[in-house]
Amino acid sequence: MQCVDLGYRAEAVRLGEACVEYGRTLDNPRAAAQDDDRRMATKHLAMSEAAIGKPAAAGGDSWAAHYSPGRWAHESGMILSRLGDLDAAEEHLHLALDIHGLDRRRTRAIVLADLGGVRLRQGDVDGAMATWRDFLDCADGIRSVKVQAALQDMRVRLRRYSGVPEAQELRERAARTAS
């Protein structure tokens, strides 16, 4: 996941394949999505959902033991977004917001930032700006590399809408939140 987050697609695929080789139950849908392998990514998503839903026989038996259904919904939403299935991505991100993140502002902020990006890709500029407004409310005061990256991403995306007053207001607010 770190390779994907840092933009090293080939390395992510290589490591994902090594994980699959190492243990047949360990698949990486994110790496497959980064490699544009829709079939493998969706197969791995289904397998990961089943693994997360199945309790481990003993502590530490399952690679999925540290995943919550909310975290899975967030990761799945981002994988589906990468694959271009934006409606399903939006549905999963809403599920992630409903399941988890309510008690952790940082997590909720990151999911909101991702949801805003998905809405923008869907062509729902008003929905993206409304979601990013919620993101900024949630992100205020949080010190996090991921939140800072999300703020920068939002500001870059909103540059295309420089003639829209709300977009300019969000960019300025994001700049203040980032500092």
Salt bridges, closest charged atoms under 4 A:
ASP5 OD1 - ARG30 NH2 2.46
GLU11 OE2 - ARG14 NH2 2.62
ASP27 OD1 - HIS44 NE2 3.55
ASP36 OD2 - ARG9 NH2 3.58
ASP36 OD1 - ARG82 NH1 3.12
GLU75 OE1 - ARG30 NE 3.40
GLU90 OE2 - HIS94 NE2 3.46
GLU90 OE2 - ARG119 NE 3.09
ASP114 OD2 - HIS74 NE2 2.60
ASP137 OD1 - ARG173 NH2 2.29
ASP153 OD2 - ARG157 NE 2.69
GLU166 OE2 - ARG133 NH1 1.87
